[in-house]
Amino acid sequence: MKFVAAMAAAIVCALMLAQGASAQTSPARLSQVVPLTGAAKNGSKFTGKYTIERFINKGNKLYSVGTLTGKLRGKRVTKDNVRMPA
């Protein structure tokens, strides 16, 4: 009887450890790509894309956070951690 109780306890502990290990894996990353075009204050044209990586809530407003890549005045531009209203 003691052996059965010990085995049951060992199985429960093993299951709890397995569940804890799987809970620690990082969630899948979001990567929605949005094409962008626009103009700078000086009138220079921008064309590129915005890759959304996550969403944040700041001041009761929702923002997307991601990477902006493209071309401005013929030069390649890359900016990380760009926030845009969602």
PANU-523104 format. One record per residue: residue number from 1; x, y, z of N, C-alpha, C in turn. Coordinates in steps of 0.001 Angstrom, whole numbers. Atoms other than C-alpha are relative to their C-alpha. Layout:
N
     i       n_x       n_y       n_z      ca_x      ca_y      ca_z       c_x       c_y       c_z
   NUM         X         Y         Z         X         Y         Z         X         Y         Z
...
//
This chain:
86
     i       n_x       n_y       n_z      ca_x      ca_y      ca_z       c_x       c_y       c_z
     1       815     -1180         0         0         0         0       869      1258         0
     2      -896     -1146       -43      2856      2380       840       665       208     -1358
     3      -639       -81      1313      4466      1562     -2499      -915       685     -1012
     4       968      -599       920      1296      2531     -4420      -123      1501       269
     5        98     -1418      -355      1025      5819     -2521      1258       747      -429
     6     -1259      -632       403      4700      6593     -3187        60       161     -1518
     7        13       -93      1468      4291      5837     -6906      -955      1095      -463
     8       967     -1038       369      1198      8040     -7109       575      1378       266
     9      -615     -1290      -326      3061     10885     -5402      1102       337     -1007
    10     -1070      -226       970      6022     10476     -7769      -565       394     -1365
    11       628      -314      1290      3747     10541    -10823      -576      1418        22
    12       562     -1349      -120      1955     13672     -9584      1116      1042       -59
    13     -1132      -937        22      5303     15410     -8962       584       121     -1410
    14      -539       -15      1362      6555     14439    -12420      -906       797      -930
    15       938      -745       833      3402     15794    -14041        49      1498       295
    16       -87     -1410      -369      3686     19058    -12112      1273       626      -554
    17     -1254      -508       553      7325     19463    -13175       -98       174     -1508
    18       148       -93      1458      6460     18784    -16816      -875      1180      -372
    19       888     -1125       278      3631     21306    -16709       717      1311       272
    20      -737     -1221      -316      5861     23935    -15065      1031       328     -1060
    21     -1003      -233      1037      8549     23479    -17710      -638       526     -1272
    22       649      -471      1220      6097     23961    -20548      -574      1396       183
    23       565     -1326      -249      4606     27049    -18894      1071      1084       -98
    24     -1063      -980        35      8014     28744    -18917       467       324     -1412
    25      -404      -301      1365      8421     28667    -22694      -609      1329      -414
    26       487     -1319       400      8048     32086    -24316     -1114      -140     -1033
    27      1103        74       957      4886     32812    -26296       490       284     -1417
    28      -352      -238      1400      4962     32881    -30069        -4      1498      -278
    29       -94     -1421       314      6021     36260    -31413      -957       352     -1122
    30       891      -535      1011      3558     38277    -33393       858       713     -1031
    31      -762      -738      1014      4864     39595    -36695      -907       319     -1180
    32       878      -483      1054      2269     41410    -38761       728      1119      -736
    33      -703     -1001       800      3824     43425    -41618     -1018       902      -681
    34       907      -998       567      2093     46646    -42694       799       907      -936
    35      -710      -926       896      3196     48601    -45808      -305      1443       381
    36       166     -1410      -347      3737     52331    -45168       558       906     -1092
    37      -524     -1073       845      4151     55414    -47328      -322      1307       698
    38       247     -1294      -623      4375     59023    -46267      1027      1008      -427
    39      -941     -1074       309      6328     62243    -46321       514       600      1301
    40      -604      -684     -1137      8721     63906    -43893      -457      1457        -5
    41       398     -1402       -96      8167     67498    -42743       573       835     -1145
    42      -623      -749      1095     10547     68694    -45471      -494      -445     -1377
    43       573       448      1263      8530     66866    -48153       647     -1245      -583
    44      -645      1222       489     10886     63886    -48623      -951     -1176       124
    45       900      1162        26      8986     60711    -49546       614     -1179       752
    46      -395      1216      -698      9125     57577    -47398      -846     -1150      -514
    47       702      1248       319      8216     54062    -48522       678     -1113       793
    48      -583      1078      -784      8672     50998    -46371     -1056      -879       611
    49       917       896      -691      7074     48586    -43961       219       118      1503
    50        -2       -16     -1460      6237     48385    -40275      -362     -1402       463
    51       221      1354      -493      6558     44987    -38597      -416        78      1460
    52       528       -66     -1357      4350     44813    -35500       481     -1214       778
    53      -525      1080      -835      5962     42774    -32729      -823      -236      1260
    54       823       148     -1204      3708     43452    -29745      -886      1234       168
    55       870     -1123      -310      1065     45757    -28272       215       395      1458
    56      -114      -496     -1366      1287     47944    -25172     -1156       948       282
    57      1020      -939      -437     -1172     50014    -23175       703      1100       777
    58      -660     -1117      -669        83     53464    -22177      -992      1151        94
    59       927     -1107      -187     -2125     56161    -20680     -1392      -301      -523
    60      1313       448       477     -5312     54197    -21452      -130        20     -1519
    61        13        88      1464     -4345     54084    -25144       815     -1221      -420
    62      -661      1192       504     -3293     51029    -27147       966       377     -1124
    63     -1021      -258      1008       -85     51171    -29199       585     -1321      -490
    64      -788      1120       518      1659     48713    -31476      1464       414       100
    65     -1436      -245       -80      5425     48392    -31067       656      -921     -1014
    66      -625       821      1022      7590     47218    -33929      1205       658      -627
    67     -1167      -474       728     10361     47822    -36429      -439       637     -1310
    68       294      -741      1218     10137     50389    -39204      1213       -78      -913
    69     -1083        54       983     12226     49784    -42338      -498       587     -1310
    70       390      -566      1280     12237     51543    -45676      1072       911      -559
    71      -915      -944       632     13793     54276    -47792      -538      1410       128
    72       305     -1418      -109     13847     58021    -47193      1114       754      -711
    73      -972      -730       838     15585     60268    -49763      1068      -946      -562
    74      -918       955       612     17154     57163    -51306       889      -747       980
    75      -827       673      -998     18754     56023    -48043      -850      -995       781
    76       681      1046      -774     17837     52873    -46153      -136       440      1453
    77       303      -399     -1373     16211     53519    -42767      -522     -1208       766
    78       513      1038      -893     15664     51079    -39876       -83       579      1401
    79       218      -466     -1372     14184     52045    -36501      -699     -1096       782
    80       595      1004      -894     13435     49614    -33667      -855       693      1057
    81       870      -469     -1084     10814     50009    -30924      -815      1225      -381
    82       851     -1095       463      8639     52353    -32985     -1410      -270       508
    83      1375       110      -496      5243     52984    -31360      -947       733      -937
    84      1059      -608       816      2124     53672    -33391     -1339      -268       657
    85      1335       241      -573     -1462     54122    -32189      -681     -1166      -694
    86       697      1153       577     -3494     50982    -32668     -1501       219        28
//
